[in-house]
Amino acid sequence: MKLFNSLTNKKEDFTPIQAGSVSIYSCGPTVYDKIHIGNLRAFITADLLQRSLRIVEKLSVRWVMNITDIDDKIIARLERDYPGVEPEAARAKLTTQYQEVFLQDISRVGIKQSDVQIVSAVDSMVAMQQMIENLYRQGIAYISEGSVYFSVERYRATGQVYGQLVNLDYEAEARVTDDQDQKEGVADFALWKAQKPGEPAWQFVLDGNELPGRPGWHIECSAMSVGALGQPFDIHTGGVDLKFPHHENEIAQAGGTLANYFVHNEFLNVNAEKMSKSLNNFFTLDDVADPLAFRLLCLQAHYRSQMDFSDESIQAAHNRLLGLRAAVRKNQYAQESGVTLQLKADANKAFAHNFAEAIRDDLNTPLALAALAEYEKEASMSAGFAEQIAWADQVLGIGLVNEVIPFSSEEQALIAERNAARAQSDFATSDKIRDGLRVRNIDVEDLSGSSLYWRM
């Protein structure tokens, strides 16, 4: 498989650290509110990656995703929604609520919770403090007014490069914060933030200094990824907006080497603008009638291409999804009813090859879906079609194959009655029964000498 590696800015052959297995870390959500569907694109991309490595490359996959359950956005929401409530109790209540909403959302877009290990920042507090202490002992971190900062200048003085993911003039590009006057350099960033009144806090003793407070955002992911997967691990995923400063800072905190491959997905846009809560142009999954149609919409664009969300695009994806499912069901019911299906072994083989090669080419889902469309056109009523689609859907995850629901005794009686009417050339009765079956969500195709019935 080839993947575009943001570390080298080129497509590379993927070689896992340990033969036969792969480790993946994905930056998860900050659980203070519902996530928007632009965020969901990143998680769908990571799920596509891990499915592809398991199904197409036949690798054992360990996929870890973090939950950020303490950071600035959470603090701000606590101040707004929980005034007067004990800070830690309020934090736990807020984050537990929205973590559950998040888990429900990813399940609705086809991400199996059994495939991903969730780790939380609060549960990783000791690992974060140990990483900060190690950076302090190396002389890269320093204490200022009760907080601990990472010195980019000291880090660069060790010979390390700050700017592996982006071409960076770090002095010009650094994110300036309100606590700049506490820092040695404009590019420095907080590893540990001193407690402010009314905020939840954890005890931290560093070099004899009592530093009650909470971790900075960047150190959370460095500690959680290394703690779960070791260092280095294989693949780190996330949206392109996380390249700088978040992923860049993660790499620096880990000493310059964190993961061998960084895989970044592009933005989801609305009217040519990045979907963002700050722009107030975002949608949540509750705004989407068919969550798996949204997943298909994401797959119709290459993950490294920006994509646009609109009523028209999601409706088109929904219609395409219904059409694919109908083709599979029709094939399944044909098999169940004993209709003779022609074996098109060449078409089956060609589809399996073309689909796999598209996925191996940096997760080229538009090309994979084109191969599926060609296969559907050529072989939807052939032996093996439903089974081939079921294999492909293990990668796509859009629910193309469902259990065949047997016809009830009443439905079987109607079908027998219609078949008898057709045999007697009583087409008026036949058509009337056909229309009644369609009301029951059963469609009909009359073949030469027989009829095929399937549940829509």
C-alpha positions in Angstrom: 0.0 0.0 0.0 1.1 3.5 -0.8 0.3 6.4 1.6 1.0 10.1 1.3 3.3 10.9 4.2 3.1 14.5 5.4 6.6 14.1 7.0 8.1 13.7 3.5 5.4 15.4 1.5 5.2 12.5 -0.9 3.5 9.2 -1.5 5.5 6.3 -0.1 5.2 2.5 0.2 3.9 1.7 3.7 6.1 -0.6 5.6 5.0 -1.3 9.2 7.5 -1.3 12.0 6.6 -4.9 13.0 5.8 -7.2 10.1 2.2 -8.3 10.0 0.8 -5.6 12.3 0.3 -1.8 12.3 -0.3 0.8 15.0 -2.4 3.9 14.4 -3.1 6.9 16.6 -5.9 9.4 15.7 -6.5 12.8 17.3 -10.0 12.5 18.7 -12.5 15.2 19.8 -12.6 17.7 22.6 -15.8 16.6 24.4 -17.5 19.9 25.3 -20.2 19.9 22.6 -21.4 17.9 19.6 -18.8 17.6 16.9 -19.6 18.9 13.4 -19.5 16.7 10.3 -16.2 18.3 9.2 -14.6 16.7 12.2 -16.3 13.4 11.3 -14.5 13.4 8.0 -11.2 12.9 9.8 -12.6 9.9 11.8 -14.1 8.4 8.7 -10.7 8.7 7.0 -8.9 7.0 9.9 -11.5 4.2 9.9 -11.1 3.8 6.1 -7.3 3.5 6.7 -7.5 0.9 9.4 -10.2 -1.1 7.5 -8.0 -1.1 4.3 -5.0 -2.3 6.2 -7.0 -5.1 7.8 -9.0 -6.2 4.8 -6.9 -5.5 1.8 -3.4 -5.8 3.3 -4.4 -8.4 5.8 -2.5 -6.8 8.7 -3.4 -6.9 12.4 -4.3 -3.4 13.4 -4.3 -1.6 16.7 -6.1 1.7 16.4 -6.1 4.2 19.3 -8.1 7.4 19.5 -7.9 10.0 22.2 -10.6 11.9 24.0 -9.6 15.4 25.2 -11.5 15.8 28.4 -9.6 18.7 29.8 -8.6 21.8 27.9 -9.3 25.5 27.4 -12.6 25.0 25.5 -13.9 22.7 28.3 -12.9 25.3 30.9 -14.8 28.0 29.0 -17.9 25.8 28.8 -17.8 25.0 32.5 -17.8 28.7 33.3 -20.8 29.2 31.1 -22.9 26.2 31.9 -21.9 25.2 35.5 -21.4 28.3 37.6 -21.1 27.5 41.2 -20.6 23.8 40.7 -17.4 22.1 42.0 -15.0 22.3 39.1 -14.0 18.7 38.8 -17.5 17.4 39.2 -18.7 19.8 36.5 -15.9 18.8 34.2 -16.7 15.1 34.6 -20.4 15.6 34.0 -19.8 17.7 30.8 -17.2 15.5 29.3 -19.0 12.2 30.0 -22.1 13.5 28.4 -20.4 14.6 25.2 -18.1 11.6 25.0 -21.2 9.4 24.8 -22.7 11.6 22.1 -19.4 11.3 20.1 -19.4 7.5 20.4 -23.0 7.4 19.2 -22.1 9.6 16.2 -19.1 7.6 15.1 -21.2 4.4 15.3 -23.8 6.0 13.1 -21.2 6.7 10.4 -20.1 3.1 10.4 -17.2 3.2 12.8 -17.3 0.1 15.0 -16.3 0.8 18.6 -14.8 -2.7 18.8 -12.2 -1.5 16.2 -10.9 1.4 18.1 -9.4 1.8 21.6 -10.4 5.1 23.3 -8.0 6.7 25.7 -8.7 9.9 27.7 -6.5 12.7 28.8 -7.5 12.7 32.4 -6.8 9.0 32.7 -3.3 9.7 31.3 -2.3 12.4 33.7 0.7 10.5 35.2 2.1 9.8 31.8 1.9 13.5 30.8 3.6 14.6 34.0 6.4 12.1 33.4 6.9 13.4 29.9 7.0 17.0 31.1 9.5 16.0 33.8 11.7 14.3 31.2 11.7 17.5 29.0 12.5 19.6 32.1 15.5 17.4 33.0 16.7 17.7 29.4 16.7 21.5 29.8 14.0 21.9 27.0 11.1 22.8 29.4 11.2 25.6 32.0 8.9 26.8 34.8 7.4 30.3 34.6 4.8 31.7 37.0 3.5 28.3 38.0 3.2 27.0 34.4 5.7 24.8 32.4 6.7 25.7 28.9 8.4 24.0 26.0 11.3 26.1 24.7 11.5 25.8 20.9 14.8 27.6 20.9 16.4 25.2 23.3 14.9 22.3 21.4 16.4 23.5 18.1 19.7 24.0 19.9 19.9 20.2 20.4 20.0 19.8 16.6 16.3 18.9 16.1 14.1 20.4 13.4 11.0 22.3 14.4 8.9 22.3 11.3 8.8 18.7 10.0 5.2 18.9 8.7 5.2 22.5 7.4 7.8 24.8 5.9 8.0 27.0 8.9 9.6 30.3 10.0 8.7 29.4 13.5 9.3 32.9 14.9 6.9 34.4 12.4 4.3 31.7 12.4 4.1 30.9 16.1 0.7 31.2 17.7 0.8 34.1 20.2 -1.2 33.6 23.3 -2.4 35.8 26.2 0.4 34.4 28.4 3.2 35.4 26.0 4.9 37.6 28.6 5.4 34.5 30.8 7.4 32.8 28.0 11.1 33.0 27.0 10.2 32.8 23.3 7.2 33.7 21.1 7.0 30.2 19.7 7.1 28.5 23.1 4.0 26.6 24.2 2.5 25.4 27.4 3.1 21.9 28.7 1.4 22.6 32.0 -0.9 25.5 32.9 -1.1 26.9 36.3 -4.5 26.7 38.0 -6.8 29.7 37.8 -9.6 30.3 40.3 -12.6 28.1 39.7 -10.7 25.6 37.4 -10.3 21.9 38.0 -6.7 21.1 38.8 -4.3 18.2 39.5 -1.2 18.3 41.7 2.2 18.3 40.1 5.6 18.5 41.8 8.4 19.4 39.5 12.0 20.0 40.8 10.5 20.7 44.2 7.9 23.2 42.9 4.3 22.7 43.7 2.4 23.3 40.4 -1.3 22.7 40.8 -2.9 23.0 37.3 -3.7 21.0 34.2 -1.9 19.8 31.0 -1.6 21.8 27.8 -3.4 20.4 24.8 -0.3 19.3 22.9 1.3 17.2 25.6 -1.9 15.2 26.0 -1.6 13.5 22.6 2.1 12.9 22.8 1.7 11.1 26.1 -1.4 9.2 25.1 0.0 8.0 21.8 3.3 6.9 23.1 1.7 5.4 26.2 -0.6 3.3 24.2 1.5 2.4 21.1 5.2 3.0 22.0 7.6 5.1 20.2 7.8 5.4 17.3 4.5 3.9 16.1 3.4 3.5 12.6 0.7 6.0 11.6 -0.7 9.3 13.1 -3.9 10.6 11.5 -5.8 13.9 11.7 -7.1 16.8 9.7 -4.7 19.2 7.9 -5.6 21.9 10.4 -3.7 19.9 13.1 -0.4 19.9 11.2 0.6 23.1 12.9 0.9 23.7 15.8 -0.6 20.6 17.3 1.1 17.7 15.4 4.4 19.7 15.1 4.4 20.2 18.9 3.6 16.5 19.5 6.6 15.5 17.5 8.9 18.0 19.4 7.6 16.9 22.8 8.4 13.3 21.8 12.0 14.2 21.0 11.7 14.6 17.2 10.3 11.1 16.3 6.8 10.1 17.1 5.2 8.2 14.1 6.8 7.1 10.9 3.8 8.3 8.8 1.5 11.2 9.2 -1.8 10.9 7.2 -3.8 14.1 7.0 -7.2 14.6 5.4 -8.4 17.8 3.8 -11.3 20.1 4.9 -15.0 19.7 4.4 -16.4 22.9 3.0 -19.7 24.6 2.9 -20.1 27.1 0.1 -16.4 27.0 -0.5 -15.6 27.9 3.1 -14.0 25.5 5.7 -16.8 24.2 8.0 -16.0 25.6 11.4 -17.8 26.5 14.6 -16.0 29.8 14.6 -17.6 30.6 11.2 -21.0 29.4 12.4 -21.4 27.4 9.2 -21.3 23.9 10.6 -23.7 21.0 10.6 -23.9 18.1 13.1 -24.8 14.6 12.3 -28.3 15.3 13.6 -28.7 17.5 10.5 -28.1 14.5 8.2 -31.0 12.2 7.5 -28.8 9.3 6.4 -25.4 9.1 8.3 -24.1 6.4 6.0 -24.9 8.5 3.0 -22.6 11.1 4.6 -19.9 8.5 4.9 -20.4 7.6 1.2 -20.2 11.3 0.3 -16.8 11.5 2.1 -15.6 8.4 0.2 -16.6 9.9 -3.2 -13.8 12.5 -2.7 -10.2 11.5 -2.2 -9.3 12.1 1.5 -6.6 14.6 0.4 -9.0 16.7 -1.6 -11.3 19.3 -0.2 -14.9 18.4 -0.5 -18.1 20.4 -0.5 -21.2 19.6 1.5 -24.6 20.6 0.3 -28.2 19.5 0.3 -27.8 18.3 -3.3 -24.6 16.4 -2.7 -25.9 14.5 0.4 -29.2 13.7 -1.5 -27.2 12.3 -4.4 -25.1 10.2 -2.1 -28.3 8.9 -0.4 -29.8 7.9 -3.7 -26.6 6.2 -4.8 -26.5 4.3 -1.5 -30.1 3.1 -2.0 -29.3 2.0 -5.5 -26.3 -0.1 -4.5 -28.2 -1.7 -1.6 -31.1 -2.5 -4.0 -28.7 -4.2 -6.4 -27.2 -6.4 -3.7 -30.6 -7.3 -2.3 -31.9 -8.2 -5.7 -29.0 -10.6 -6.2 -29.4 -12.1 -2.7 -33.1 -12.8 -3.2 -32.4 -14.3 -6.6 -30.0 -16.7 -4.9 -32.6 -17.5 -2.2 -35.4 -18.1 -4.7 -33.3 -20.4 -6.9 -33.0 -18.2 -9.9 -30.1 -19.4 -12.0 -27.3 -16.8 -11.9 -24.6 -16.8 -14.5 -21.1 -17.1 -13.2 -18.9 -14.2 -14.4 -15.6 -15.3 -12.9 -13.6 -12.8 -15.0 -15.7 -9.9 -13.8 -15.5 -11.0 -10.2 -11.7 -11.3 -10.4 -11.3 -8.0 -12.2 -13.4 -6.2 -9.7 -11.5 -7.6 -6.7 -8.2 -6.6 -8.4 -9.3 -3.1 -9.5 -10.9 -2.3 -6.1 -7.9 -3.5 -4.1 -5.4 -1.6 -6.4 -7.4 1.6 -6.0 -7.4 1.3 -2.2 -3.6 0.5 -2.2 -3.0 3.7 -4.1 -3.2 6.0 -1.2 -6.8 5.1 -0.4 -8.2 6.2 -3.7 -11.8 5.7 -2.9 -13.2 7.6 -6.0 -11.4 5.0 -8.2 -12.6 2.1 -6.0 -16.2 3.3 -6.2 -15.8 3.7 -10.0 -14.7 0.0 -10.1 -17.7 -0.9 -8.0 -20.1 1.0 -10.4 -18.6 -0.8 -13.4 -18.9 -4.2 -11.6 -22.6 -3.4 -10.7 -23.4 -2.6 -14.3 -21.7 -5.7 -15.6 -22.4 -8.4 -13.0 -25.2 -7.4 -10.6 -27.2 -10.5 -11.6 -24.3 -12.9 -11.6 -23.2 -15.5 -9.1 -20.8 -14.2 -6.5 -21.9 -10.5 -6.8 -23.3 -10.1 -3.3 -20.3 -11.9 -1.8 -17.8 -9.6 -3.6 -19.7 -6.5 -2.6 -19.8 -7.7 1.0 -16.0 -8.0 0.9 -15.6 -4.5 -0.6 -18.0 -3.1 2.0 -15.7 -4.4 4.8 -13.4 -1.6 3.6 -16.1 1.0 2.6 -18.3 0.5 5.7 -21.5 1.9 4.1 -23.9 -1.0 4.9 -24.3 -2.4 1.4 -25.2 -5.9 2.5 -28.1 -6.6 4.9 -29.6 -9.8 6.1 -32.1 -11.4 3.7 -35.5 -11.2 5.5 -37.7 -14.2 4.4 -41.1 -13.5 3.0 -43.9 -14.0 5.5 -46.6 -16.7 4.8 -49.0 -13.9 3.7 -46.4 -12.5 1.3 -45.6 -15.9 0.0 -49.3 -16.4 -0.7 -49.5 -13.2 -2.6 -46.5 -14.1 -4.7 -48.0 -17.5 -5.5 -51.3 -15.9 -6.4 -49.5 -13.4 -8.7 -47.5 -16.2 -10.4 -50.7 -18.2 -11.0 -52.3 -15.1 -12.5 -49.4 -14.5 -14.9 -49.5 -18.2 -15.9 -53.1 -17.7 -16.9 -52.3 -14.4 -18.7 -54.5 -12.6 -16.2 -52.2 -9.5 -16.3 -54.8 -7.2 -14.7 -54.8 -9.3 -11.5 -51.0 -9.8 -11.8 -50.4 -6.0 -11.9 -52.8 -5.3 -9.1 -51.0 -7.9 -6.8 -47.6 -6.4 -7.9 -48.7 -2.9 -6.9 -49.8 -4.3 -3.5 -46.5 -6.0 -3.0 -44.7 -2.8 -3.7 -46.7 -1.1 -1.0 -45.2 -3.8 1.2 -41.8 -2.8 0.0 -41.4 -5.9 -2.2 -40.3 -5.2 -5.8 -40.8 -7.5 -8.8 -38.9 -8.2 -12.0 -40.6 -10.5 -14.5 -38.0 -12.7 -16.2 -38.4 -15.2 -19.1 -40.5 -18.0 -17.6 -40.4 -16.8 -14.0 -40.5 -13.7 -11.7 -37.9 -12.4 -9.2 -39.2 -10.9 -6.0 -37.0 -9.0 -3.5 -37.5 -6.8 -0.5 -36.5 -3.2 -1.2 
